[in-house]
């Protein structure tokens, strides 16, 4: 098939093609090589002193002598012999390495990563940092929901102001990472479950660091997410220097600012208290909108203030002086012989083909014959295969990575060989991915859906997408591949959070109960509030047994609006309209659970 470059193909724009490779000894251009005689005036390479032209002699226009004193043919022959002598001496130098000057040292793996000193902090950056710290102190004490996104907005503004002061332009991919990171923070605002929210927050931090540091190579994509942590100490020091430059000798300005803040706070408190006393509806609204500023959690609020200030300063400092991860020098792999490289992979492709043929035969021939022959149950057959096939997918990606690193690359024939071997391997790996997903679907039909099962299926589907991206890189080049893989991972995490895994688990298990009368009541009781709409469809008293524990947890928590997720608010509305029955006590629910287990 037509192709511009495979991943790892240096002539076609592979994933390592945009990383400067370390020069090997002897790779210098011939014109720059010098033998020892060139510096010591040896007989073959030392320059001859220019001859003094005699009056009316050889320099005349009608002279047949060349510049070397002989005929032009003799001079050309002498030049060619000198070049050949220098080439022989160069080969002896780099071949033996005994008495010659050693080749220049290879650049360090992390050479040139140090960023330039950041520009002085701007006033707008300091105000954005202060807003981040204050909002962290006021909003993050009650939990994570929309408040996390509210706190992230001024931190992003601080990074924007610092980057503009440093002369950085907003590039398209940086904008993609920034918008994606903020979008991931919507997940805690929508879902009550902690595990997809935690995954979304971690991924948002990684995308934010990518937006700050930039980069397009594998090293930048893999190391960029940790770049912001390098500024946790330099960032606050940088901010402190900015404050000293502004207010070090201007105590009057500081006093003016403090007096303005005190007067504003007094006016708002006095008139707010009077309006609240005059109207109970306004007092209720004011109580819902204003965060709790009591001194009971003073030490913890100071920690949150410091967290917001340090985090925002680290983000701004990174935007002003990002680490240049694209400069990480990754040595290129040594190309292997065609037979040494291709023989193991061809045999592996044949093994994949044989396995996939068996899978197709089972699919079209039915599982009954296979189960009768192996003596396994339906669920055992499904459980046995999934984890092995998941490991096969992971190992296939590793094989492709190392195969590209050591692939022969002498010309067009080698590129065709790489395409012809790795292309079928990736295509057959996609069949393995489909088989693994089908095995898990069979297992879920037998035992129900759980958090672990839905997570590993999502991971397997993402690995399949990575394989598709690698195949596309073999056709259109691979300079875009690192960022595409990172973007696909972030998009997968966002989709995973938006689809509400706990709600999906509850819906699938309720549907399975309606079809088979099998249900894991104990597992359903430990789901989050996101599962309430699906569990509300169960018949009594099972509905009350499944919802009682969730209702008790929601009843004990009275969180403000900014720390309440949409899933939690919807669950409260459902349970307020249809609370769990009081007759569904612990003994009745235990008996129902035992009956369901032994069905």
C-alpha positions in Angstrom: 0.0 0.0 0.0 1.1 3.6 -0.6 3.1 5.0 2.3 5.0 8.1 3.3 6.7 6.6 6.3 6.4 4.0 9.0 6.9 4.8 12.7 10.6 4.6 13.3 11.5 5.0 9.6 13.9 7.8 9.5 13.3 8.5 5.8 9.5 8.6 6.2 8.9 10.6 9.3 8.7 8.0 12.0 8.2 8.7 15.7 11.9 9.1 16.2 12.6 11.1 13.1 12.1 14.4 14.7 14.4 13.6 17.6 18.1 14.5 16.9 20.0 11.3 16.9 23.5 11.0 18.5 26.2 11.0 15.8 28.2 7.8 15.7 32.0 7.9 15.3 32.9 8.3 11.7 29.6 9.9 10.6 31.2 13.3 10.0 31.2 14.6 6.5 34.4 13.8 4.7 35.1 17.5 4.1 35.4 18.1 7.9 37.7 15.2 8.7 41.4 15.9 9.3 44.2 13.5 9.7 47.1 14.1 12.1 49.4 15.1 9.3 47.1 18.1 8.5 48.0 19.7 11.8 51.6 18.6 11.9 52.7 19.5 8.3 53.2 15.9 7.1 54.6 15.3 3.7 51.3 14.3 2.1 49.0 16.9 3.5 51.1 20.0 4.4 50.5 23.0 2.2 53.3 24.0 -0.1 54.5 27.6 0.2 53.4 29.7 -2.7 56.0 30.2 -5.4 57.1 33.7 -6.2 56.1 34.5 -9.8 59.1 35.4 -11.9 58.8 38.6 -14.0 57.0 37.8 -17.2 57.2 34.2 -16.3 54.7 31.4 -15.5 51.9 33.6 -14.4 51.4 34.9 -17.9 48.3 34.2 -19.8 50.0 32.2 -22.4 51.8 29.8 -19.9 50.9 26.1 -20.1 52.0 25.4 -16.5 49.2 24.9 -13.8 49.2 26.5 -10.4 51.2 23.6 -8.9 54.1 24.2 -11.3 53.2 21.4 -13.7 50.6 20.9 -16.4 46.9 21.0 -15.4 46.6 17.2 -15.8 49.5 16.7 -13.4 48.0 19.1 -10.9 44.7 17.3 -11.0 46.4 14.0 -10.5 48.3 15.3 -7.5 45.1 16.7 -5.9 43.4 13.3 -6.4 46.3 11.4 -4.9 46.3 13.8 -1.9 42.6 13.3 -1.3 43.0 9.5 -1.5 45.9 9.6 1.0 43.8 11.7 3.5 40.9 9.2 3.1 43.2 6.3 3.9 44.6 8.0 6.9 41.0 8.9 8.1 40.0 5.2 7.8 43.0 4.1 9.8 42.2 6.7 12.5 38.6 5.7 12.9 39.2 2.0 12.4 42.0 1.4 14.9 41.3 4.3 17.3 44.8 3.8 18.8 46.7 7.0 18.2 44.2 9.2 16.6 42.3 12.0 18.2 39.1 10.6 19.8 35.7 11.5 18.2 33.7 14.2 19.7 31.6 13.1 22.8 28.0 12.3 22.3 25.5 14.8 23.6 24.0 14.1 27.0 20.5 12.5 27.0 19.1 15.5 28.9 21.4 18.2 27.3 19.7 21.5 26.6 16.6 20.9 28.7 17.2 23.8 31.0 14.7 26.6 30.2 15.7 30.2 29.9 15.1 32.4 33.0 11.5 33.5 33.1 10.5 37.1 32.5 9.6 39.1 35.6 6.2 38.3 36.9 3.4 40.6 35.7 0.8 42.2 38.0 -2.0 40.4 36.2 -0.3 37.1 36.9 0.0 37.9 40.6 -3.7 38.8 40.8 -4.6 35.6 39.1 -2.4 33.6 41.5 -4.1 35.4 44.4 -7.5 34.6 43.1 -6.6 30.9 42.7 -5.3 30.8 46.3 -8.4 32.5 47.8 -10.8 30.3 45.8 -8.9 27.2 46.8 -9.2 28.2 50.5 -13.0 28.9 50.2 -14.2 26.2 47.9 -12.1 23.1 48.1 -12.8 22.2 51.7 -16.2 20.5 51.1 -15.3 18.1 48.3 -14.7 18.2 44.6 -17.3 19.1 42.0 -17.7 22.3 39.9 -15.4 24.1 42.5 -12.4 22.4 41.0 -13.1 23.9 37.6 -13.7 27.3 39.2 -10.3 27.2 40.9 -8.6 26.0 37.7 -9.8 29.0 35.6 -7.7 31.7 37.4 -4.7 29.3 37.4 -5.1 29.0 33.6 -5.3 32.8 33.3 -2.1 33.1 35.4 -0.3 30.8 33.0 -1.7 32.7 30.0 -0.4 36.1 31.4 3.0 34.6 32.2 3.4 33.0 28.8 2.4 36.3 27.1 5.0 38.2 29.2 7.6 35.7 28.1 6.8 36.2 24.4 5.2 32.7 23.9 2.5 32.3 21.3 -0.6 30.2 21.8 -0.1 27.2 19.4 -2.9 25.0 18.2 -1.8 21.9 20.1 -1.3 23.9 23.3 -4.8 25.1 23.0 -6.0 21.5 22.5 -4.3 20.4 25.6 -5.6 23.3 27.7 -9.2 23.0 26.5 -9.0 19.2 27.0 -7.6 19.6 30.6 -10.4 22.0 31.5 -13.0 19.7 29.9 -11.8 16.8 32.0 -12.6 18.8 35.1 -16.2 18.6 34.1 -16.3 14.9 35.1 -16.2 15.6 38.9 -19.0 18.2 38.4 -21.2 15.6 36.8 -20.4 12.3 38.5 -20.5 11.3 42.1 -18.3 8.2 41.7 -14.7 8.9 42.9 -12.8 6.6 40.6 -13.6 8.1 37.2 -13.3 11.6 38.8 -9.8 10.8 40.1 -8.7 9.5 36.7 -10.1 12.6 35.0 -8.3 15.0 37.4 -4.9 13.2 37.0 -5.3 13.3 33.2 -6.3 16.9 33.4 -3.1 17.7 35.3 -1.1 15.8 32.7 -2.8 17.7 29.8 -2.2 21.0 31.5 1.5 20.3 31.9 1.6 19.3 28.2 0.0 22.6 27.3 2.5 24.5 29.3 5.6 22.7 28.1 4.6 22.0 24.5 6.5 19.4 22.4 5.7 16.9 19.7 8.1 14.1 20.2 7.6 10.9 22.2 10.0 12.3 24.9 8.0 15.5 25.2 4.6 13.7 25.3 5.8 11.1 27.9 7.9 13.5 30.1 5.9 16.7 29.6 3.1 15.7 32.1 5.7 15.9 34.9 7.1 19.2 33.8 4.9 21.4 36.0 6.3 19.6 39.2 9.7 21.0 38.4 8.5 24.5 39.2 7.0 23.8 42.6 10.0 25.4 44.3 11.2 27.9 41.6 7.6 29.2 41.1 7.0 30.6 44.6 10.5 32.1 44.6 9.8 33.7 41.3 6.5 35.1 42.6 8.2 36.4 45.8 10.8 38.3 43.8 8.0 39.9 41.8 6.3 41.0 45.0 9.5 42.4 46.4 10.1 44.4 43.2 6.7 46.0 43.4 6.2 46.5 47.2 9.6 46.3 48.7 9.9 50.0 49.2 6.3 51.1 48.6 4.7 50.5 52.0 2.2 53.3 51.2 0.9 51.2 48.3 0.5 48.2 50.4 -1.3 50.2 53.1 -3.7 51.6 50.5 -4.5 48.1 49.2 -5.1 46.7 52.7 -7.3 49.6 53.7 -9.4 49.2 50.5 -9.9 45.5 51.3 -10.8 46.1 54.9 -13.4 48.8 54.0 -14.9 46.6 51.3 -15.2 43.6 53.7 -16.8 45.8 56.4 -19.4 47.3 54.0 -20.4 43.9 52.5 -20.7 42.3 55.9 -22.8 45.1 57.4 -25.2 45.5 54.5 -25.3 41.8 53.8 -26.3 41.1 57.4 -29.0 43.8 57.3 -30.5 42.5 54.0 -30.4 38.9 55.3 -32.3 40.0 58.5 -34.9 41.9 56.4 -35.8 39.0 54.1 -35.5 35.2 54.9 -35.5 34.3 51.2 -32.5 36.5 50.6 -30.8 35.1 53.7 -31.3 31.6 52.3 -29.9 32.6 48.9 -27.0 34.3 50.5 -26.3 31.2 52.6 -26.4 28.9 49.5 -24.1 31.1 47.4 -21.5 32.1 50.0 -18.9 29.6 51.0 -18.4 28.8 54.7 -15.7 31.1 56.0 -15.8 30.0 59.7 -12.6 29.6 61.6 -13.3 26.0 62.7 -11.2 24.6 59.9 -8.6 27.4 60.0 -5.5 25.3 59.7 -6.8 23.2 56.9 -8.0 26.3 55.0 -4.5 27.8 55.3 -3.2 24.6 53.8 -5.6 25.0 50.9 -4.6 28.6 50.5 -0.9 27.6 50.2 -1.9 24.8 47.8 -3.6 27.2 45.5 -0.9 29.8 45.6 2.0 27.4 45.1 0.2 25.5 42.4 -0.7 28.6 40.5 2.8 30.0 40.7 4.2 26.7 39.6 1.9 26.7 36.6 2.7 30.3 35.7 6.5 29.8 36.1 6.2 26.7 33.8 4.4 28.8 31.2 7.1 31.5 31.4 10.1 29.1 31.3 9.0 25.7 30.0 11.4 22.7 29.9 12.4 21.8 26.3 11.6 18.1 26.4 11.9 18.0 22.6 15.6 18.3 23.0 16.0 14.9 24.8 18.4 13.0 22.6 17.2 9.4 22.1 19.9 7.3 20.4 18.7 5.5 17.3 18.5 1.7 17.4 21.1 -0.2 15.4 19.5 -1.7 12.2 19.5 -5.4 12.1 20.0 -7.8 9.3 16.9 -8.5 7.2 16.8 -12.2 8.1 17.6 -11.6 11.8 14.8 -9.0 12.0 12.1 -10.5 9.7 12.2 -14.2 10.5 10.9 -14.0 14.1 8.2 -11.5 13.1 7.0 -13.6 10.2 6.6 -16.6 12.3 4.8 -14.5 14.9 2.4 -13.3 12.2 1.7 -17.0 11.2 1.0 -17.8 14.8 -1.5 -14.9 15.0 -3.1 -16.0 11.8 -3.6 -19.5 13.1 -5.1 -18.3 16.4 -7.5 -15.9 14.6 -8.6 -18.7 12.3 -9.5 -20.8 15.3 -11.5 -17.8 16.7 -13.4 -17.4 13.5 -14.2 -21.1 13.4 -15.5 -21.0 17.0 -17.5 -17.9 16.2 -19.3 -19.4 13.2 -19.3 -23.0 14.4 -20.8 -22.1 17.8 -19.5 -22.4 21.3 -21.3 -25.6 22.1 -18.8 -27.8 20.3 -15.9 -26.1 21.9 -17.4 -26.3 25.4 -18.2 -30.0 24.9 -14.7 -30.7 23.7 -12.9 -28.8 26.5 -15.3 -29.6 29.3 -15.5 -26.0 30.3 -18.5 -23.9 31.2 -19.6 -20.9 29.2 -18.2 -18.5 31.8 -15.0 -20.4 32.4 -14.2 -20.3 28.7 -14.8 -16.6 28.6 -12.8 -15.9 31.8 -9.9 -18.0 30.7 -9.3 -16.1 27.5 -9.8 -12.4 28.3 -6.8 -11.8 30.4 -4.4 -13.7 28.2 -5.7 -11.8 25.1 -5.3 -8.5 27.0 -1.7 -9.4 27.7 -1.2 -10.4 24.0 -2.4 -6.9 23.0 0.1 -5.2 25.3 3.0 -7.4 24.2 2.1 -6.8 20.5 2.5 -3.1 21.0 5.9 -3.7 22.7 7.0 -6.0 19.8 6.0 -3.3 17.3 8.0 -0.6 19.2 11.2 -2.6 19.4 10.7 -3.9 15.8 10.6 -0.4 14.5 13.6 0.6 16.5 15.8 -2.2 15.1 14.2 -2.4 11.6 16.5 -2.4 8.6 16.4 0.9 6.8 18.9 0.9 3.9 16.4 1.8 1.2 13.0 1.3 -0.4 13.3 -2.5 -0.2 13.7 -2.4 3.6 10.8 -0.1 3.9 8.6 -2.4 2.0 9.8 -5.3 4.1 8.8 -3.4 7.3 5.4 -2.6 5.9 4.8 -6.1 4.7 5.6 -7.6 8.1 4.3 -5.1 10.7 1.1 -4.3 8.7 -0.3 -7.8 8.9 0.8 -8.1 12.5 -1.1 -5.0 13.5 -4.2 -6.1 11.5 -4.2 -9.5 13.2 -3.7 -7.8 16.6 -7.0 -6.0 16.0 -8.8 -9.3 15.6 -7.3 -10.3 18.9 -8.7 -7.1 20.5 -12.1 -8.0 19.1 -11.9 -11.5 20.5 -10.9 -10.2 23.9 -13.8 -7.8 24.0 -16.2 -10.6 23.0 -14.8 -12.9 25.8 -15.5 -10.2 28.4 -19.0 -9.7 27.0 -19.6 -13.4 27.5 -18.2 -13.2 31.1 -20.5 -10.2 31.9 -23.5 -12.2 30.6 -22.6 -14.9 33.1 -21.6 -12.9 36.1 -22.7 -9.3 35.6 -20.8 -6.1 35.1 -18.3 -4.7 37.6 -16.0 -1.7 37.8 -13.0 -3.8 37.1 -14.6 -5.4 34.1 -15.8 -2.2 32.5 -12.4 -0.6 33.1 -10.3 -3.3 31.4 -12.7 -3.4 28.5 -12.2 0.3 28.0 -8.5 -0.2 28.3 -8.6 -2.9 25.7 -10.6 -0.8 23.3 -8.0 2.1 23.7 -5.2 -0.3 22.9 -7.0 -1.3 19.8 -7.2 2.4 18.8 -3.5 2.8 19.4 -2.9 0.0 17.0 -5.1 1.7 14.4 -3.1 4.9 14.8 0.2 3.0 14.3 -1.2 1.5 11.1 -2.3 5.0 9.9 1.2 6.3 10.7 2.6 3.7 8.4 0.6 5.3 5.6 0.8 9.1 6.3 3.9 9.4 8.4 4.4 9.4 12.1 5.3 12.9 13.2 1.8 13.3 14.5 1.7 9.9 16.3 2.9 10.9 19.8 0.4 13.7 20.2 -2.4 11.6 18.6 -1.8 8.8 21.1 -1.9 11.3 24.0 -5.0 13.0 22.7 -6.8 9.6 22.3 -5.9 8.7 25.9 -7.4 12.0 27.2 -10.5 11.6 25.0 -10.9 8.1 26.3 -10.7 9.2 29.9 -13.2 12.0 29.2 -15.7 9.6 27.5 -15.3 7.1 30.3 -16.3 9.7 32.9 -19.1 11.1 30.9 -20.7 7.8 30.3 -21.0 7.3 34.1 -19.5 3.8 34.7 -21.5 3.3 37.9 -24.8 4.1 36.1 -23.8 1.7 33.3 -23.0 -1.0 35.7 -26.3 -0.6 37.5 -28.3 -0.5 34.2 -26.6 -3.7 32.9 -27.1 -5.6 36.1 -30.7 -4.6 36.4 -31.3 -5.7 32.8 -29.6 -9.0 33.6 -31.8 -9.5 36.6 -35.0 -8.9 34.6 -33.8 -11.6 32.1 -32.2 -14.2 34.5 -33.4 -13.3 38.0 -29.7 -13.1 39.1 -28.5 -10.0 40.9 -25.5 -9.1 43.1 -27.3 -7.1 45.8 -24.2 -6.5 48.0 -22.2 -5.1 45.0 -25.1 -2.8 44.0 -25.4 -1.4 47.5 -21.8 -0.1 47.3 -22.2 1.8 44.1 -22.2 5.6 44.1 -25.2 8.0 43.7 -24.8 7.8 40.0 -26.4 4.4 40.1 -29.6 5.6 41.8 -31.7 6.2 38.6 -31.0 2.6 37.4 -31.5 0.9 40.8 -34.7 2.8 41.2 -36.3 0.6 38.5 -36.0 -2.6 40.7 -39.1 -4.0 42.4 -39.7 -3.8 46.1 -38.2 -4.7 48.5 -35.1 -5.2 46.5 -35.1 -1.6 45.4 -35.1 -0.3 49.0 -32.4 -2.8 49.9 -30.2 -1.6 47.1 -30.8 2.1 47.8 -30.8 2.2 51.6 -27.0 2.5 52.0 -26.7 5.2 49.3 -29.6 7.1 50.8 -27.9 7.0 54.3 -24.7 8.3 52.8 -26.4 11.2 51.0 -28.5 12.0 54.1 -25.3 12.4 56.3 -23.7 14.8 53.8 -25.1 18.3 53.4 -22.7 19.9 50.9 -22.9 23.3 49.3 -23.8 23.7 45.7 -20.2 24.1 44.4 -19.2 20.8 46.0 -22.3 18.8 44.8 -22.2 16.9 41.6 -25.1 16.6 39.2 -25.3 12.9 39.8 -25.6 13.4 43.5 -28.2 16.1 43.1 -30.3 13.9 40.8 -30.1 11.0 43.3 -31.3 13.3 46.1 -34.3 14.3 44.1 -35.2 10.6 43.4 -34.8 9.5 47.0 -36.7 12.5 48.3 -39.7 11.6 46.1 -39.5 7.9 46.7 -37.5 7.2 49.9 -36.5 3.6 50.7 -39.1 1.6 52.5 -38.7 1.3 56.3 -39.7 -2.4 56.2 -36.6 -3.3 54.2 -34.4 -3.7 57.3 -31.0 -5.4 57.5 -32.4 -8.9 58.1 -34.7 -8.9 55.2 -32.1 -7.5 52.8 -29.6 -10.2 54.0 -32.1 -12.9 53.3 -32.8 -11.5 49.8 -29.1 -11.3 49.0 -28.5 -14.9 50.1 -31.4 -16.1 47.9 -30.0 -14.3 44.9 -26.5 -15.7 45.4 -27.7 -19.3 45.3 -30.1 -19.0 42.4 
